[in-house]
Amino acid sequence: MSSGLAHDILDLTLEHLFLVGLSVAIAAALAIPAGIVLTRRAFLQPWMLGFANIMQTVPSLALFGFLIPLPFLGGIGKHTAIVALVLYALLPILRNTLTGILNVDPAVRESAIAMGMTGRQLLWEVELPLATRTILTGLRIATVTTIGTATIAAAIGGGGLGVFIFRGLASVNTTLLLAGAVPAAMIAMAADRGLGWVEHKLSPV
C-alpha cells in the first residue's frame, strides 16, 4: 500500500467517524427525550414511532436524494448527509428508550411512588437506571447501522469511506473497494464491542 493511499484512508476514516459520531449524538439527543415523553403521552406513540419507522423504510440512497432539493436541510455536502443519518438512527434509540422505561416492573414503580417519590425522581432514580441496558442496546444498533449507511454519504459529497467504495465501483478497482469496505467493517465491529462493554458496565447488577 502506497503512503498516499494510507494517508487518504486515515483522512477518510476520521471523516467517517465524524459523520457517524455527530449523527448518532444528535439522534440520541432527540430520541431519548422523545422516548421519555412517549411514556407519559401514549397518544403520541403511533405518530412518532410511525414517523421513525417510515424513515427506516425509505431506501438510503433515495432519502439522500429526497433531501437535496429541500431548503435549509438539503444541498450537496456533509450537512445533508448528517440529516439523513440522524433520521435513520432515530428509530432504534426511540423504540428502545420507550420499551426500556415501559418494561420497568410495575411493583418497583409502585413502591417508589409509595415512598413519596415525585415523577421526576421516579424517572431519574428508578426508571432510567433500570432502562439503561435497553437504551444502550438501541444506541449500539443505531451506531453500527449508521456506520454502514454513512458510506452512501459520498454519493452527495458527504465524504467518508464511501468515497473509496464509489471510486472503486466506478473504476472496477478492488483495492479501492477494500480500502473503503475494510475500515468501515472494522469500525462497526469496534463500535459494537465497545458499546456492548459500556452497556454491560452501566447496567444495574
VENLIN-V197955 format. One record per run of one state. SS is the DSSP state (A for helix, B for strand, O for the rest). FROM is the first residue (numbers start at 0). TO is the last residue. If there is no record, write none. Layout:
<<SS & FROM & TO> <SS & FROM & TO>>
This chain:
<<O & 0 & 1> <A & 2 & 39> <O & 40 & 40> <A & 41 & 56> <O & 57 & 58> <A & 59 & 67> <O & 68 & 76> <A & 77 & 101> <O & 102 & 104> <A & 105 & 113> <O & 114 & 117> <A & 118 & 155> <O & 156 & 160> <A & 161 & 170> <O & 171 & 172> <A & 173 & 201> <O & 202 & 204>>
